[in-house]
Amino acid sequence: MVRDVRRTLSGIARDPRWGFAAAILATAVLTGILAPMHSRIGLLNVGLIYLLLTLLVSATWGWQAGVAAAVITNLAFNFFFVVNFCNSCNFVCFLNIN
């Protein structure tokens, strides 16, 4: 009985779909925690915390979930923490010049 439960839980824990869900959920939680205090932490430290999250997901659920976590954390990091220097006006000016 106990072995069956352990076998079922270990099969669920190693399934990459759980890794994808964990990457999305952990990125959302981490962004919610870091967003209010990113000016005190610094941009580089925020990036390293996201990298640690990616490492934890890939070490637990494998390379497929790790790649998904890398993409998700990179998008969250760039969207919420990196200053946007390229706005639509600059893009239109770039297109007109070329």
N, C-alpha and C positions, 0 to 999 in steps of 0.2 A: 504494500500500500504506500509506504513512504517512498520507496524507490520509484513507483509510478508517478507520484507527485513531483519528485525531483526531476525525473526524466522529462515530464511535461513542461515544467518551469524552465529547465535548461534549454529545451527546444524553442520555447517562446523567447527567452532572453537572447538567443543567438540569431533569431530571425531578423534580417536587415530591415524589414518593415517597421519593427519596433525602434530600430536605430533612426530611421527617417522621422518617425514621430517624436522621438526623444530629441533629435536635432532641432526640429521646429519648435517644440515646447521650451527647450532649454535656451534657445536663442531669443525667444520672446521674453522669457523671464529675465535673462541676463540683460537684454536691452532695456527692459523696464527698470531694472536696478541701477544700471550704469548711466542712463540718460540724464537724470537729474543732477548727477555729480561728475559729469565728464570734464568740466572745466577744472576741477580740483585734481582729478586723476591724471589727465593728460592723454593725448591721442595715441601715443605709442603704447602706453600701458593698457588702454582699452583694446587695442589690436592684439596685444599679447594675451589678454584674457580670452578673447574670442578664439585665438589660436589654441589655447589650452582646452577650450570646450571642444574644438575640432579633434584634438588629439584624444581626448577621453572618449568621444563617440566612436572614432575609428578603432581605438584599441579594444573597445567593448563589442562593437557590432561588425567590424570588418571594413574593408576598403570601400565597398559600395556606399554604405552609410557615411563613411568618412568623407568621400567626395561630395555627397549631398550636403553634409554638414559644412564643408569648406565653402561651397557655393552659397548656402544660406547665410552663414556668418559673414561672408564677404559682402554680400548684398546689404545685410543689416548694418554692418560697419560703415560702408560707404554712404548709405542713405541717411543714417541718423547722426553720424559723427564727423564725416569729412565735409569741409566747406565746399559748396558748389561754385566753382569758378566759371563753369560753362553754362550760361543760361541760354534761353531761346534766342535772345537778341544777338548774342555772339555767334550762335550757330547760323543764323540767317545772314549775318555779315560775312561769315566764312564762306557760305555758299555763293554769295554774290561776288566775292572776290575771285573765287575759282571759276 
